[in-house]
Amino acid sequence: MTKKLWFQSGIALIITFVLILLMMQVKVIFAPFMTIIMTIFFPALIGGMLYYITEPIQRFLEKRKANRAVSILSIFIIILIVLAIITLTVVPMVTEQIQNLVSRLPMLQREVENIVSYLMSQRDRLPFDIDLQQITQDALDVGTNMLSGFVTNAISIVSSTVSVLLTLVLGPFFFFFMLKDHQKFIPAVTSPFSGTFKQFLTELLYDIDRTLRSFVQGQMLVSSILCVILYIGYAIIGLDYALLLAIFALFMNVVPFVGPWVAFIPAGLLALIQDPIMFIWVSIITLVAQQIESNLITPNVMGQSLSLHPLTVITIVLAAGNIAGFIGILIAIPTYTVIKTIIQNIWRYRQNLKDTMLNDISG
């Protein structure tokens, strides 16, 4: 029985959980290490995302005989140009729309109250009994909690200005060295090993790299295309705050499957307040954009290598959100795909070892 895979896997899980429990019991010893990890986590995350986004540019330049220094300098120049264009064009428009939205919040609140009052006056005509007052109170409570949470997070961010500045400073350093030395990482990690295990570890790290590259590059490209489609659609129907809503959708669409529906909520509410017919048009535009994204853009951009069942995505995102909040939601899917890649490689490695042993016995 001790040679069975399920028994060995169970023992490995038990040992892992016991080690985690012991680490939690003596967390004073590991606290400095956790502080170091949390200090470099966000700069490394920012640097890694920038690396995977700009890596195709570096590969394109180096295929055309540009050396490493020239390719890195070119990427930083391109980033500065893009940031300058965004600062001069997009930022003023977004700022104006945000100021307009903030100034109209009291009026929007009155519109929502009028809609709720009308629905409550017509509730006797509804085919089922519904407590609109309770629903309204629950919605207001949720909105209040979200607003208080946002204010609390904003205060926390402002109070931790040193950490923010440290992240902004270290992020470009991580990004620079990833561009400069990314090809040395896997050989450096695998150098202490030899034989089949070194081959397994090398293939594993390359597969993880391909998985993260496919996810980050594919998801950012898909989100950008979807943002453009939504902005064009919102602008055509004359929806207020079209650019602001499209940019919000860009960030929300980073979370597969769940993000697009979260992005629809503010667009639908603002459309309903602006004109009830506008809500129908926003729903149609969102549905068309999602169909284009799921049936045309995503299959051609990301292929089937990261295909995940919607139920799996929802479960992972909800669990990660409860465990680690927004950051957990953001990194949940790539973390899951990395773990899935590791398990697949371990399984393949064990199968290869078993086949090799069988061949040696039969030989």
C-alpha positions in Angstrom: 0.0 0.0 0.0 2.9 2.4 0.7 3.8 2.3 -2.9 0.4 3.4 -4.1 0.2 7.0 -5.6 -2.9 7.9 -3.6 -1.2 6.9 -0.3 2.0 8.8 -1.0 0.0 11.8 -2.1 -2.1 11.7 1.1 1.0 11.5 3.2 2.6 14.4 1.4 -0.6 16.5 2.0 -0.6 15.6 5.6 3.0 16.5 6.1 2.4 19.8 4.2 -0.5 20.8 6.5 1.4 19.8 9.6 4.3 22.0 8.5 1.9 24.9 7.9 0.4 24.4 11.3 3.8 24.4 13.0 4.8 27.5 11.1 1.6 29.2 12.3 2.3 28.2 15.9 5.9 29.6 15.8 5.0 32.6 13.6 7.3 34.9 15.6 10.3 33.0 14.1 8.9 33.3 10.5 7.6 36.9 10.9 10.7 38.5 9.5 10.7 36.2 6.5 7.0 37.0 5.9 7.8 40.7 6.1 10.5 40.4 3.5 8.2 38.3 1.2 5.4 40.9 1.5 7.8 43.7 0.9 9.1 42.3 -2.4 5.7 40.7 -3.4 4.1 43.8 -5.0 7.2 45.1 -6.7 7.9 41.6 -8.1 4.2 41.3 -9.2 4.4 44.7 -11.0 7.8 43.9 -12.6 6.6 40.4 -13.7 3.4 41.7 -15.3 5.4 44.4 -17.1 8.0 41.8 -18.2 5.4 39.5 -19.7 3.6 42.4 -21.4 6.8 43.7 -23.0 8.6 40.5 -23.6 7.2 40.1 -27.2 8.7 43.5 -28.0 12.1 42.4 -26.7 12.0 39.2 -28.6 11.0 41.1 -31.8 13.9 43.5 -31.4 16.5 40.9 -30.6 15.4 38.7 -33.6 16.4 41.7 -35.7 20.0 41.8 -34.3 19.4 44.3 -31.5 21.5 43.6 -28.5 20.1 43.2 -25.0 20.9 46.8 -23.9 19.3 48.3 -27.0 16.1 46.2 -26.6 15.8 47.2 -22.9 16.4 50.9 -23.6 13.8 50.7 -26.4 11.2 49.1 -24.2 11.6 51.8 -21.5 11.4 54.5 -24.1 8.2 53.0 -25.5 6.7 52.8 -22.0 7.5 56.4 -21.4 6.0 57.4 -24.7 2.8 55.5 -24.0 2.6 57.0 -20.5 3.0 60.5 -21.9 0.3 59.9 -24.5 -2.1 58.5 -21.8 -1.3 61.4 -19.5 -1.9 64.0 -22.2 -5.0 62.5 -23.8 -6.8 59.9 -21.6 -6.1 61.2 -18.1 -7.8 64.6 -18.7 -10.9 63.0 -20.1 -11.1 60.4 -17.3 -10.5 63.2 -14.7 -13.3 65.3 -16.2 -15.7 62.4 -16.2 -14.9 61.5 -12.6 -15.4 65.1 -11.5 -18.7 65.2 -13.4 -19.8 61.9 -11.9 -18.9 63.1 -8.3 -20.8 66.4 -8.8 -23.9 64.4 -10.1 -23.9 61.9 -7.3 -26.7 63.6 -5.3 -28.8 63.8 -8.4 -28.1 60.2 -9.2 -29.1 59.2 -5.6 -32.4 61.1 -6.0 -33.0 59.2 -9.3 -32.4 55.9 -7.7 -34.7 56.8 -4.8 -37.4 57.9 -7.4 -37.0 54.5 -9.2 -37.3 52.6 -5.9 -40.4 54.7 -4.9 -42.1 54.0 -8.2 -41.4 50.3 -7.9 -42.8 50.3 -4.4 -45.9 52.1 -5.5 -46.4 49.4 -8.2 -45.5 46.3 -6.2 -49.2 45.3 -5.9 -49.2 44.7 -9.6 -46.2 42.3 -9.4 -47.1 38.6 -10.0 -45.2 37.7 -6.8 -44.7 39.2 -3.4 -41.5 41.1 -2.9 -40.2 43.2 -0.1 -38.7 46.1 -2.1 -38.1 48.1 1.1 -35.9 45.4 2.5 -34.1 44.9 -0.8 -33.5 48.6 -1.0 -32.2 48.7 2.6 -29.9 45.7 1.9 -28.6 47.5 -1.2 -27.9 50.7 0.7 -26.1 48.7 3.4 -24.0 47.0 0.8 -23.2 50.3 -0.8 -22.3 51.9 2.5 -20.1 49.0 3.4 -18.3 49.2 0.0 -17.9 53.0 0.4 -16.5 52.6 4.0 -14.2 49.9 2.8 -13.0 52.0 0.0 -12.4 55.0 2.3 -10.6 52.7 4.8 -8.4 51.3 2.0 -7.7 54.8 0.7 -6.6 56.0 4.2 -4.5 52.9 4.6 -2.8 53.5 1.3 -2.2 57.1 2.1 -0.8 56.2 5.6 1.5 53.7 4.0 3.1 56.1 1.6 6.5 54.7 2.2 5.4 51.2 1.1 3.8 52.7 -2.0 6.9 54.6 -2.9 9.0 51.6 -2.2 6.9 49.6 -4.6 7.1 52.2 -7.3 10.8 52.4 -7.0 11.5 48.6 -6.7 9.0 47.6 -9.4 11.1 49.1 -12.3 14.2 47.4 -10.9 12.6 44.0 -10.9 11.3 44.7 -14.4 14.8 45.8 -15.6 16.5 42.7 -14.3 13.8 40.4 -15.6 14.4 41.8 -19.0 18.1 41.6 -18.6 18.6 38.2 -17.0 15.4 36.2 -17.6 17.3 33.6 -19.7 19.7 32.9 -16.8 17.0 32.1 -14.2 16.1 28.5 -15.1 19.8 27.4 -15.7 20.7 28.9 -12.3 17.9 27.1 -10.5 18.6 23.7 -12.1 22.4 23.9 -11.9 22.7 22.0 -8.6 20.8 19.0 -9.9 21.5 16.4 -12.6 20.0 13.5 -14.5 16.3 13.0 -15.0 15.3 15.3 -12.1 17.2 18.2 -13.6 15.4 17.6 -16.9 12.1 17.4 -15.1 12.7 20.6 -13.2 13.8 22.4 -16.4 10.7 21.3 -18.2 8.6 22.3 -15.2 10.0 25.8 -15.0 9.7 26.3 -18.8 6.0 25.2 -18.6 5.3 27.6 -15.8 6.9 30.4 -17.7 4.8 29.5 -20.8 1.7 29.3 -18.7 2.2 32.7 -17.0 3.2 34.3 -20.4 0.1 33.0 -22.1 -2.2 34.1 -19.3 -0.7 37.7 -18.8 -0.2 38.5 -22.5 -3.5 36.9 -23.6 -5.6 38.4 -20.8 -4.2 41.9 -21.2 -4.7 41.8 -25.0 -8.2 40.4 -24.7 -9.1 43.0 -22.0 -7.7 45.8 -24.2 -9.7 44.7 -27.3 -12.9 44.3 -25.2 -12.3 47.8 -23.7 -12.1 49.3 -27.2 -15.2 47.5 -28.3 -17.2 48.6 -25.3 -16.0 52.2 -25.6 -17.1 52.4 -29.2 -20.4 50.8 -28.4 -21.0 53.1 -25.4 -20.0 56.2 -27.4 -22.3 55.3 -30.3 -25.4 55.0 -28.1 -24.4 58.2 -26.2 -23.9 56.6 -22.7 -22.5 59.1 -20.2 -19.0 58.3 -18.8 -18.3 55.9 -21.7 -14.5 56.2 -21.4 -14.6 55.8 -17.6 -16.8 52.7 -17.8 -14.7 51.2 -20.6 -11.5 51.6 -18.6 -13.2 50.1 -15.5 -14.1 47.1 -17.8 -10.5 46.9 -18.9 -9.3 46.3 -15.3 -12.2 44.0 -14.4 -11.8 41.8 -17.4 -8.4 40.8 -16.1 -10.4 38.3 -14.0 -11.7 35.8 -16.5 -15.5 35.2 -16.8 -16.4 37.0 -13.5 -14.8 40.4 -14.3 -17.0 41.2 -17.4 -20.2 40.8 -15.3 -18.8 43.0 -12.5 -18.0 45.6 -15.1 -21.5 45.5 -16.4 -23.1 46.5 -13.1 -22.1 50.3 -13.0 -22.7 50.6 -16.8 -26.2 49.1 -16.4 -27.1 51.3 -13.4 -25.9 54.5 -15.1 -27.7 53.6 -18.3 -30.9 52.9 -16.3 -30.7 56.3 -14.6 -29.9 58.1 -17.9 -32.7 56.4 -19.9 -34.4 53.0 -19.4 -34.0 52.3 -23.1 -30.3 53.0 -22.7 -30.1 50.0 -20.3 -31.4 47.7 -23.1 -28.7 49.0 -25.5 -26.0 48.6 -22.9 -27.1 45.0 -22.2 -27.1 44.3 -26.0 -23.6 45.8 -26.4 -22.3 43.9 -23.4 -23.8 40.7 -24.7 -22.4 41.2 -28.2 -18.9 42.1 -26.8 -18.9 39.1 -24.6 -19.8 36.8 -27.5 -17.1 38.3 -29.7 -14.6 37.9 -26.9 -15.5 34.3 -25.9 -16.0 33.0 -29.4 -13.5 34.9 -31.6 -10.9 36.8 -29.6 -10.0 34.5 -26.7 -9.7 31.3 -28.7 -7.4 33.0 -31.3 -5.4 34.9 -28.7 -5.0 32.4 -25.9 -5.9 29.2 -27.6 -7.0 26.2 -25.5 -3.9 26.0 -23.3 -5.6 27.9 -20.5 -9.2 26.7 -21.0 -11.0 26.7 -17.7 -14.5 25.7 -16.9 -16.7 28.7 -15.8 -17.7 26.9 -12.6 -14.0 26.3 -11.8 -13.3 30.0 -12.4 -16.2 31.2 -10.2 -15.3 28.8 -7.4 -11.6 29.8 -7.4 -12.4 33.6 -7.6 -14.9 33.5 -4.7 -12.6 31.4 -2.5 -9.6 33.7 -3.3 -11.7 36.8 -2.6 -12.7 35.5 0.8 -9.2 34.6 1.7 -7.2 37.5 0.4 -9.6 40.2 -0.9 -9.0 41.9 -4.2 -5.4 40.8 -4.5 -6.5 37.2 -4.1 -9.0 37.6 -6.9 -6.4 39.2 -9.1 -3.8 36.3 -8.7 -6.3 33.5 -8.2 -6.5 32.2 -11.8 -2.8 32.4 -12.7 -1.9 30.7 -9.3 -4.4 28.0 -10.1 -3.0 27.5 -13.6 0.6 27.3 -12.2 -0.5 24.7 -9.6 -2.2 22.8 -12.4 0.9 22.9 -14.5 3.1 21.7 -11.6 0.7 18.7 -10.9 0.6 17.8 -14.6 4.4 17.8 -14.8 4.8 15.8 -11.6 2.3 13.2 -13.0 4.2 13.0 -16.3 7.5 12.7 -14.5 6.2 9.8 -12.4 4.8 8.1 -15.4 8.1 8.4 -17.2 9.9 7.0 -14.2 7.5 4.1 -14.1 7.8 3.4 -17.8 11.6 3.5 -17.5 11.6 1.0 -14.6 9.3 -1.3 -16.6 11.6 -1.1 -19.6 14.6 -1.9 -17.5 12.9 -4.9 -15.9 11.6 -6.2 -19.2 15.1 -5.6 -20.8 
